[in-house]
Amino acid sequence: MNYNEKSDVTNPELISILPTHPPFGGGAGGATIHTIVPYTDRQLAVFTTEGERPFTLDPNRGGPFEPAIGHVGIKGAQQPLNVVGITSIQDPANPVLISTIPKPVPPPGSIWGTDYSTLNGVHYPFGNHNIHQPSKLPVLDQGSERIYCAYFTAGFRCFDFSEPYTPKEIAAYCPPDPKKFNWQIEGGFKGPLTMCAEDIIVDRRGFIYMTNSQDGLHILKVTV
């Protein structure tokens, strides 16, 4: 995670770096850093590494990871931990990771059983995809105490980080697993048939718009 001074946008200055990879992210997952949202009024920043869409990964291919999506071998491979991390930026020259949000658990009846990281003996790169980014737009939710996540196979998750050292999950929503893949990529899918939350945004009224890769848009609201 890089911290930059950009009072002169034509010449941004690197102030500090908080190393996150290794140990977090990578493997068969996506970006080692996917999203960073600053909460400057609280002197905090939230960053995410990226998991992956497990149905795009072929668990029966062995050997080194390959870059072509849909053809990545993961059988028998350990996966690095993906996180949503809360950092203190009180001292911009020395950002500090102070906590990570708790790992979600599957709902009853999920094909994942009790752990999103493993299915049928295969270790999948479980993790978040996208979090709500206020972007200082007045039409969007500008709250600074909740993290709204599109958490790939864990669906929608909402975390309260009003106490930044002890973030807590306060709401969750998981669409049902699809009966079939509703869209394909070249070569088809090799991994598990599972729902997968992709992107999320929250408007100023508190309505949450979440896309699920196999059945489109879900509109939600947290009532707690």
ABEGO torsion letter per residue (X at the ends): XBBBBAABAABBBBABBBBAOOABEEEABBBABABBBBBAAAGBBBBBBBBBBAAABBAABBEBBBABBGABBABGBBBBBBBBBBBBAABAABBBBABBBBBBBBBBGBAAEABAABBGGBBBBBEBABBBBAGGBAABBABAABBBBBAEAAEBBBBBAABAABBBBABBBBBBBBABBABBBBGEBABBBBBBBABBBBBAAGBBBBBBAAAEBBBBBBAX
